[in-house]
């Protein structure tokens, strides 16, 4: 499980990098972040993030 600090950094990464970078223009993609392989689905209101080696799924709001 990610720590709260890692979750905050992930949210920043999703909003500042992924949402603004042409490399991530698809609505479904994988990304390596901080040693984790993430599967991401982009929705109008949030990102749905699955961490490949864990069963957890996160929803990160898009502002």
Secondary structure, 3 states (H helix, E strand, C coil): CCCHHHHHHHHHHHHHCHHHCHHHCCCEEEEEECCEEEEEEECCCEEEEEECCCCCEEEEECC
